[in-house]
Amino acid sequence: MTSSRPASGADGPRDRLLATASALFYEEGIHAIGIDRIVSEAGVPRATLYRHFAGKEGLVLAYLRGEDAAIRGLAAAAAAAPAHEQLGLAIQAIAADIAERHTRGCPCINAAAEYPDPTSDVRVLIDSHRTWFRGTLAAAAAAAGVEDADGAAAQLVMLRDAALVGGYLDGADGVARTFTSAARAVTGTGPSA
């Protein structure tokens, strides 16, 4: 994955902080990255971070909210399609995400591993995202006529989780193809287009 850190002066200080932190958190891990490195690479004073975020955890939450918003945007694009196409588009979007964007695993799974307390704000946000994601897939499966839409959605989430980890370890392109094949088998939606 190429770094998404902006060039100095590309955006306002809040945007630079968030883009820099997001790239560093995803590439190297949340607890491995300190505030000093974030503000240095973003090119802003430390006080600016505290003016825009509630410390490092506030920045972590903003990073995860950004990931959530990106996935919700992809889901909205699929939901705008005719009902019978939504599930196939969702599967394609997940495969593309595995192959092109999240090549170091799932940001939510990575963050959850670093925040083991299920009552932490980070884990509550992740749980909310996963509940929404599973429900969105269930709705797409139901629209496609899948008999057990909730069961199919649970299997798709599990396949996606495994594929994101597998893509990081084994190579994203091959794993994305395998995910697509398995997802279509689980949902009975046939071969990939």
C-alpha positions in Angstrom: 0.0 0.0 0.0 1.3 3.4 -0.9 1.4 6.0 1.8 -1.5 8.3 1.8 0.3 11.0 3.8 -0.3 14.4 2.3 2.5 16.6 1.1 3.1 19.5 3.5 0.6 22.3 2.8 -1.8 20.0 0.9 -4.6 20.4 3.4 -5.4 22.2 6.6 -3.7 21.1 9.8 -6.5 18.9 11.0 -6.6 17.0 7.7 -2.8 16.6 7.7 -2.9 15.2 11.2 -5.6 12.8 10.4 -4.1 11.6 7.1 -0.7 11.2 8.6 -2.0 9.4 11.7 -4.2 7.2 9.6 -1.4 6.1 7.3 1.0 5.5 10.2 -1.6 3.6 12.3 -2.5 1.4 9.4 1.1 0.8 8.2 2.8 0.4 11.6 0.1 -0.1 14.3 -1.6 2.3 16.7 0.5 1.8 19.8 3.7 1.8 17.9 3.2 5.4 16.8 3.6 8.3 19.2 2.2 11.8 19.1 5.6 13.3 18.5 6.0 11.3 15.3 2.5 12.2 14.1 2.9 15.9 14.6 6.4 15.9 13.1 5.4 14.1 9.9 2.2 16.2 9.6 4.3 19.3 10.0 2.1 20.9 12.8 2.7 21.9 16.4 1.7 19.5 19.1 -0.9 22.0 20.4 -2.7 21.8 17.1 -3.3 18.1 17.7 -5.0 18.8 21.0 -7.0 21.7 19.5 -8.6 19.3 16.9 -8.6 15.9 18.7 -9.0 14.6 22.3 -5.5 13.4 22.4 -4.2 10.2 20.7 -7.4 8.2 21.4 -9.4 11.0 19.7 -7.2 10.7 16.7 -7.6 6.9 16.7 -11.4 7.3 16.8 -11.3 9.8 14.0 -9.1 7.4 11.9 -11.6 4.5 12.5 -14.6 6.8 11.8 -12.9 7.6 8.5 -12.5 3.9 7.7 -16.1 3.4 8.6 -17.3 6.3 6.4 -15.3 4.9 3.4 -16.9 1.5 3.7 -20.3 3.0 4.2 -19.7 5.0 1.0 -19.0 1.8 -0.9 -22.1 0.2 0.5 -24.2 3.2 -0.5 -23.0 2.9 -4.0 -24.0 -0.7 -4.1 -27.3 0.0 -2.5 -28.1 2.5 -5.3 -28.0 -0.3 -7.8 -31.1 -2.4 -8.6 -31.8 -4.8 -5.8 -30.8 -7.9 -7.7 -27.3 -6.4 -8.3 -26.5 -5.2 -4.8 -25.0 -8.3 -3.4 -22.7 -8.9 -6.4 -21.6 -5.3 -6.2 -20.9 -5.6 -2.5 -18.8 -8.7 -3.1 -16.9 -6.9 -5.9 -16.3 -3.9 -3.6 -14.9 -6.2 -0.8 -12.6 -8.0 -3.3 -11.3 -4.7 -4.6 -10.8 -3.4 -1.1 -8.7 -6.6 -0.3 -6.6 -6.3 -3.4 -6.2 -2.5 -3.6 -6.8 -0.6 -0.4 -6.4 -2.7 2.7 -3.3 -4.7 1.9 -2.2 -4.9 5.5 -5.3 -6.4 7.0 -8.5 -4.9 8.3 -8.0 -1.6 10.2 -10.8 -2.5 12.6 -9.4 -6.0 13.4 -5.9 -4.5 13.7 -7.2 -1.8 16.1 -9.3 -4.3 18.1 -6.1 -6.4 18.7 -4.5 -3.3 20.2 -7.6 -2.4 22.3 -8.6 -5.6 24.1 -11.1 -3.9 26.5 -14.5 -4.5 24.9 -15.9 -1.4 26.7 -13.3 1.0 25.3 -14.5 3.7 23.0 -12.4 2.1 20.2 -14.0 -1.3 20.6 -17.5 0.2 20.9 -17.0 2.0 17.6 -15.6 -1.2 16.0 -18.5 -3.2 17.2 -21.0 -0.7 15.9 -19.3 -0.7 12.5 -19.3 -4.5 12.3 -23.0 -4.7 13.3 -23.9 -2.2 10.6 -21.7 -4.0 8.1 -23.3 -7.4 8.8 -26.8 -5.9 8.6 -25.9 -4.2 5.3 -24.7 -7.5 3.8 -27.8 -9.2 5.1 -30.1 -6.7 3.4 -28.2 -7.1 0.1 -28.4 -10.9 0.4 -32.2 -10.7 1.1 -32.6 -8.4 -1.9 -30.8 -11.0 -4.0 -33.2 -13.7 -2.8 -30.7 -15.6 -0.6 -32.8 -17.8 1.6 -30.8 -17.4 4.9 -29.7 -13.8 4.4 -28.5 -13.4 8.0 -26.4 -16.6 7.8 -25.0 -15.6 4.4 -24.0 -12.2 5.8 -22.3 -13.8 8.8 -20.4 -16.0 6.5 -19.4 -13.1 4.2 -18.1 -11.1 7.2 -16.0 -14.1 8.3 -14.7 -14.6 4.7 -13.9 -10.9 4.4 -12.0 -10.9 7.8 -10.0 -14.0 6.8 -9.4 -12.6 3.3 -8.0 -9.3 4.6 -5.6 -11.2 6.9 -4.8 -13.7 4.2 -4.2 -10.9 1.6 -1.6 -9.3 3.9 0.1 -12.7 4.5 -0.2 -14.4 1.2 -0.7 -11.7 -1.5 -3.8 -9.6 -2.0 -4.7 -10.4 -5.6 -4.9 -14.2 -5.3 -6.8 -13.9 -2.0 -9.3 -11.4 -3.5 -10.1 -13.9 -6.3 -10.5 -16.7 -3.7 -12.7 -14.5 -1.6 -14.9 -13.7 -4.6 -15.3 -17.4 -5.5 -16.1 -18.4 -1.9 -18.5 -15.4 -1.4 -20.4 -16.3 -4.6 -20.6 -20.0 -3.4 -21.9 -19.0 0.0 -24.6 -16.7 -1.5 -25.4 -18.8 -4.5 -24.8 -15.9 -6.8 -22.7 -17.8 -9.4 -19.4 -17.1 -11.0 -17.8 -13.7 -10.8 -18.3 -11.4 -13.7 
